Amino acid sequence: MTSSADGFQKAHKSKLNSLSVKVRSFDEQLDEARKTIGESELLQSLRNSLDSFHITHMRCLALGSFTQDSPARFQLALLLELLDTLKVSKCSLYDPAFDDEDLAYINDMERQSSCVWSVDERSPFLDVHSEHILFFLPHAPLSLTEKVISEESPQIWLANHLIQHTDRFTKLQLYTKYPLVSKLVHHINSATVNKVSLGAKADDDGFQPFTSSRKRKSQRRNKFKEPAIEYDTVESYFKSCKITNDFEDGTTLTGRIWLNSFSDLALHLIET
């Protein structure tokens, strides 16, 4: 009987110790992640890009389970640093992957932080002008991107680089499946082409390379021509879109301790 009682006590004590270690371990890992992010070029670059905006709210989706997953923990660390840097008053999060520990942490932050935290599948900020909301979607699928653009009309969009995130689709495939995303991609591409064209005109020395008529005919014959797409038929709240920060073409994001936490991240400005 004594042996049985001792065995129960030991097992109970071990379980409590394991739980306390797990909680302490998460806090320590999050502190380390925040220190890494706080000293990073990534955060400094974002501060510079966002300095001219008056951001009062943040909407964070597709974060993942940050108590269980290392990349999500670094993404949470960036969120926390941005909340402090921008002095955001309200932060709304949602991810169906949140477990009880994630939700407990968010509830604690709601009690301890000067920023009001909430978990909302539907945005509570629909009455807030979107120029004051920073949307942060670290690894959102295109279906969620299309849905949020349609329902929440974001302007300041920190998420997967829309060009890189959609390059597996043809223009027609993207337009058919995700019309709003395809229109944004079209605007980004148009802005890039115009920028390149202006640069080429400025550097033009008058020399035109010679291409034989046979080669020109071959190029025309072999070049795949996608069908013309009428992007104006896609009803939208925006007039243009540009990428304002791609973090040195992604070099600021790679080869770091956070691994793939911020792969393909870019700051987009969706102009209305």
JOLINFEN-V892274 format. One line per field, one symbol per residue. phi: phi as a letter, one per 20 degrees, with the letter a starting at -180 (. if undefined). psi: psi as a letter, one per 40 degrees, with the letter a starting at -180 (. if undefined). A space follows every 10 residues. Layout:
phi->???
psi->???
//
This chain:
phi->.fffffffff ffffffffff ffffffffff ffffffffee fgffffgffe geededcccd cmfnefedcf gfffffffgf ffgffelfec cdcaaffgdf ffffffffff eeefeedbdb fdfedfeeff fddeeccgbe ffffggffff edlfddcdag gffffdfedf gfffffecgf fffffgffff ffffffffff ffefdnedfe cfffffffff feffdfffde fffefbedda bbeebdllln ffedmdfele gcfmfbedde ed
psi->dddddddddd dddddddddd dddddddddd ddddddddei ddddddddde deigheihhh ifdigeedhd dddddddddd dddddefhdh hhihheehad dddddddddd ddiehhiihh dihefeehhe eehhhhgdfh iddddddddd defidhhhah hdddeeeeii dddddddgdd dddddddddd dddddddddd ddeheehhih hidddddddd dehhhiihhg deehhieidi hihehefffe deeifidebf dfheiihihh h.
//
